[in-house]
């Protein structure tokens, strides 16, 4: 089957056409600056990327049409007609408590996704726009929604509830949801294959570290806790997001500087994290370069990030009563050997040791723990698109 995977943002759209059975990627690319001036990138398998500037994309409809036209193009296309696209899988960030697994998209499902818009106002509306654009251009093709939150619906109440008045959960569904579920699900399945053990017998800690970062405790293949919360703002410090902080800080700063809640949230979401702490960048490569030149704030941002990751690893090992393997994935987790090493130093008490020679690697599925390490340390490049395609193909059949 050929599955088109769509990840729509407010002004961008990432896509891949792939066969989940063979794991072959036929083509992939990106539509950027939708509604502005339109930038289109298309990379067919085995060929140079086709980059086109100033493609008219006033809405997501034109972006989707540009993707479909490229896929069937007589020179650079990879399929003969749109009939060769068997189904479309859409990444949807928030499914609330309504969705514990991927689902075929119906009118009822769309209404339920829209009900979750207040829980992810920056993401869900854009995901819905992408779905509607595909439906308009491909009305007879099955569409599937794959939710970032679904994997974490197995968390027990003591993990997902906040110590707030219970009525806020009953009436407003205020609780921990967690995100990056598709990534955590993929890498934990891969970890079981690497370790040669059934997933049901393993206690795993998945560290999805990138511009957005989250950690998940996965016991027997099920998420039992995760660092992101009601929104993707909670947990670790990230590229520009603050992560966990004392909520009283908000009142203090808002009163002192005359900020309303929107301005305060803009600071927490877009001006904090390692960028705010370092005064350098949200990009960990820039932090490393600056730290090597003696920039103390950049070095502090690295140490703070690694420290918080290490704390979560220790906490989740305690929550599960042990751990068999720690997994590093996503942009920073896959490519930043310095951060991986900083995280693992201090975890020797758990029986975890990193082989620094093995850790000198980027973006490769491999074991980076020492031979005598009781807890394995794995580097596994994530593949959310493949996970979305697998779920989509199963439901489309």
NORJOVEN-V251626 format. One record per residue. N is the residue number from 1. PHI is phi in whole degrees, 0 to 359 (* if undefined). Layout:
<<N PHI> <N PHI>>
//
This chain:
<<1 *> <2 257> <3 245> <4 267> <5 257> <6 240> <7 235> <8 265> <9 254> <10 295> <11 227> <12 216> <13 205> <14 266> <15 212> <16 214> <17 249> <18 214> <19 256> <20 293> <21 285> <22 263> <23 64> <24 279> <25 267> <26 281> <27 195> <28 206> <29 174> <30 209> <31 252> <32 238> <33 56> <34 295> <35 87> <36 245> <37 238> <38 73> <39 235> <40 233> <41 236> <42 223> <43 235> <44 283> <45 302> <46 76> <47 230> <48 293> <49 295> <50 259> <51 248> <52 236> <53 271> <54 58> <55 276> <56 296> <57 224> <58 296> <59 221> <60 293> <61 301> <62 293> <63 296> <64 299> <65 297> <66 297> <67 297> <68 296> <69 298> <70 293> <71 294> <72 252> <73 302> <74 294> <75 265> <76 243> <77 291> <78 241> <79 224> <80 282> <81 204> <82 294> <83 295> <84 278> <85 270> <86 280> <87 194> <88 238> <89 255> <90 250> <91 285> <92 237> <93 292> <94 238> <95 248> <96 55> <97 270> <98 285> <99 232> <100 255> <101 200> <102 290> <103 218> <104 294> <105 276> <106 236> <107 300> <108 295> <109 295> <110 300> <111 297> <112 292> <113 295> <114 296> <115 296> <116 273> <117 307> <118 296> <119 279> <120 215> <121 294> <122 272> <123 247> <124 301> <125 302> <126 292> <127 300> <128 295> <129 301> <130 298> <131 297> <132 296> <133 296> <134 293> <135 298> <136 293> <137 267> <138 226> <139 296> <140 259> <141 264> <142 300> <143 241> <144 233> <145 258> <146 242> <147 261> <148 298> <149 273> <150 300> <151 301> <152 271> <153 289> <154 272> <155 298> <156 287> <157 301> <158 294> <159 271> <160 265> <161 278> <162 262> <163 277> <164 247> <165 308> <166 302> <167 298> <168 291> <169 282> <170 298> <171 271> <172 241> <173 57> <174 282> <175 195> <176 282> <177 251> <178 82> <179 219> <180 59> <181 300> <182 296> <183 291> <184 299> <185 296> <186 296> <187 289> <188 289> <189 295> <190 295> <191 299> <192 299> <193 295> <194 296> <195 276> <196 68> <197 229> <198 297> <199 302> <200 294> <201 259> <202 250> <203 251> <204 235> <205 242> <206 259> <207 252> <208 270> <209 246> <210 201> <211 296> <212 250> <213 229> <214 207> <215 238> <216 231> <217 266> <218 239> <219 250> <220 65> <221 88> <222 244> <223 290> <224 246> <225 191> <226 204> <227 279> <228 289> <229 238> <230 298> <231 227> <232 286> <233 277> <234 275> <235 99> <236 289> <237 295> <238 237> <239 302> <240 232> <241 261> <242 283> <243 75> <244 294> <245 217> <246 292> <247 299> <248 295> <249 298> <250 299> <251 299> <252 301> <253 289> <254 296> <255 291> <256 291> <257 250> <258 65> <259 268> <260 272> <261 295> <262 295> <263 294> <264 296> <265 293> <266 296> <267 297> <268 293> <269 272> <270 239> <271 232> <272 248> <273 62> <274 290> <275 293> <276 295> <277 288> <278 275> <279 60> <280 242> <281 190> <282 270> <283 269> <284 295> <285 293> <286 293> <287 297> <288 295> <289 298> <290 293> <291 297> <292 295> <293 270> <294 96> <295 288> <296 289> <297 291> <298 295> <299 296> <300 297> <301 299> <302 298> <303 295> <304 297> <305 299> <306 298> <307 298> <308 292> <309 299> <310 298> <311 297> <312 294> <313 300> <314 297> <315 295> <316 285> <317 297> <318 294> <319 297> <320 267> <321 73> <322 134> <323 207> <324 266> <325 204> <326 250> <327 248> <328 252> <329 210> <330 75> <331 307> <332 282> <333 300> <334 278> <335 241> <336 253> <337 294> <338 295> <339 296> <340 302> <341 295> <342 297> <343 297> <344 282> <345 291> <346 107> <347 258> <348 298> <349 299> <350 275> <351 85> <352 255> <353 228> <354 261> <355 271> <356 297> <357 291> <358 292> <359 285> <360 280> <361 207> <362 229> <363 57> <364 233> <365 290> <366 197> <367 266> <368 246> <369 277> <370 290> <371 300> <372 263> <373 286> <374 288> <375 256> <376 286> <377 241> <378 241> <379 253> <380 227> <381 301> <382 284> <383 213> <384 295> <385 297> <386 296> <387 298> <388 297> <389 295> <390 297> <391 297> <392 295> <393 298> <394 297> <395 285> <396 294> <397 294>>
//
